[in-house]
Amino acid sequence: MAWTRGDMAARAARELQDGFYVNLGIGIPTLVANHIPAGVEVTLQSENGMLGIGPFPFAGEEDADLINAGKQTISELPQSAYFGSDQSFAMIRGGHIDLTVLGAMEVAENGDIANWMIPGKMIKGMGGAMDLVAGVKKIIVVMEHTSKNGDAKFIPACTLPLTGKNVVDMIITDLCVFSRPDHDSPFALVELAPGVTEGEVAERTTAHYLPLQAA
């Protein structure tokens, strides 16, 4: 039984540490805001100019003026602060964000990530992902293990335009978790979703990685 999108977000939330400043990317990563562990205080940052983001609002309580970088309605907290994009990206580029959770279309076995465009398809722009992978201390990717047509997304080398080179620290998919202690080490399989076997992961992964028992 593979993890759901909510399960993947909850697994990513387990990597949050008390006092962290955290940026959440578009898609599944935004769900992390609803799974922050009890007793852990983190400050969520959005590159469109907000520090201190609350959970998604309940139906009927949305404020159209309060949105995240993915244009989803969000809630504010008593300590929320607002600012321009220049200050937001100064926080990111200055190394003041501890962790970011991003989606991806491809991740290579050496930690390269491609998550901002598919050639020939309409895109809205690169967004803040290139700044995030260059300026944030820890990069976690949350993505489906395979594409809609069944192709592996954790692969030997990215085929799409890169967002960053050798930057990913952890990969969380609907099947498992890969992690590495530093950017000079290979990824290792460190956790399986309930009911998923190592064989299933191997069948759907073309990247080289260390097996679970060697992690």
Secondary structure as the mmCIF struct_conf table of DSSP 4:
data_model
#
loop_
_struct_conf.conf_type_id
_struct_conf.id
_struct_conf.beg_label_comp_id
_struct_conf.beg_label_asym_id
_struct_conf.beg_label_seq_id
_struct_conf.end_label_comp_id
_struct_conf.end_label_asym_id
_struct_conf.end_label_seq_id
HELX_LH_PP_P HELX_LH_PP_P1 ALA A 2 THR A 4
HELX_RH_AL_P HELX_RH_AL_P1 ARG A 5 ALA A 13
TURN_TY1_P TURN_TY1_P1 ARG A 14 GLU A 15
TURN_TY1_P TURN_TY1_P2 ASP A 18 GLY A 19
STRN STRN1 TYR A 21 LEU A 24
BEND BEND1 ILE A 26 GLY A 27
HELX_RH_3T_P HELX_RH_3T_P1 ILE A 28 ASN A 34
HELX_LH_PP_P HELX_LH_PP_P2 ILE A 36 PRO A 37
TURN_TY1_P TURN_TY1_P3 ALA A 38 GLY A 39
STRN STRN2 THR A 43 SER A 46
TURN_TY1_P TURN_TY1_P4 GLU A 47 GLY A 49
STRN STRN3 MET A 50 GLY A 54
HELX_LH_PP_P HELX_LH_PP_P3 PRO A 55 PHE A 58
TURN_TY1_P TURN_TY1_P5 ALA A 59 GLY A 60
TURN_TY1_P TURN_TY1_P6 ALA A 64 ASP A 65
STRN STRN4 ILE A 67 ILE A 67
TURN_TY1_P TURN_TY1_P7 ALA A 69 GLY A 70
BEND BEND2 LYS A 71 LYS A 71
STRN STRN5 THR A 73 THR A 73
STRN STRN6 SER A 75 TYR A 82
HELX_RH_AL_P HELX_RH_AL_P2 SER A 85 ARG A 93
TURN_TY1_P TURN_TY1_P8 GLY A 94 GLY A 95
STRN STRN7 LEU A 99 LEU A 102
BEND BEND3 MET A 105 MET A 105
STRN STRN8 GLU A 106 ALA A 108
TURN_TY1_P TURN_TY1_P9 GLU A 109 ASN A 110
BEND BEND4 GLY A 111 GLY A 111
STRN STRN9 ILE A 113 ALA A 114
BEND BEND5 TRP A 116 TRP A 116
TURN_TY1_P TURN_TY1_P10 PRO A 119 GLY A 120
BEND BEND6 LYS A 121 LYS A 121
TURN_TY1_P TURN_TY1_P11 GLY A 127 GLY A 128
HELX_RH_AL_P HELX_RH_AL_P3 ALA A 129 GLY A 135
BEND BEND7 LYS A 137 LYS A 137
STRN STRN10 LYS A 138 VAL A 142
BEND BEND8 HIS A 145 HIS A 145
STRN STRN11 THR A 146 THR A 146
TURN_TY1_P TURN_TY1_P12 LYS A 148 ASN A 149
BEND BEND9 GLY A 150 GLY A 150
STRN STRN12 ALA A 152 ALA A 152
BEND BEND10 LYS A 153 LYS A 153
STRN STRN13 PHE A 154 ILE A 155
BEND BEND11 PRO A 156 ALA A 157
BEND BEND12 LEU A 160 LEU A 160
HELX_LH_PP_P HELX_LH_PP_P4 PRO A 161 LEU A 162
BEND BEND13 THR A 163 THR A 163
STRN STRN14 GLY A 164 GLY A 164
BEND BEND14 LYS A 165 ASN A 166
STRN STRN15 MET A 170 ILE A 172
BEND BEND15 ASP A 174 LEU A 175
STRN STRN16 CYS A 176 SER A 179
BEND BEND16 PRO A 181 ASP A 182
TURN_TY1_P TURN_TY1_P13 HIS A 183 ASP A 184
BEND BEND17 SER A 185 SER A 185
STRN STRN17 ALA A 188 LEU A 192
TURN_TY1_P TURN_TY1_P14 PRO A 194 GLY A 195
HELX_RH_AL_P HELX_RH_AL_P4 GLU A 198 GLU A 203
TURN_TY1_P TURN_TY1_P15 ARG A 204 ARG A 204
BEND BEND18 ALA A 207 ALA A 207
STRN STRN18 LEU A 210 LEU A 210
HELX_RH_3T_P HELX_RH_3T_P2 LEU A 212 ALA A 214
#
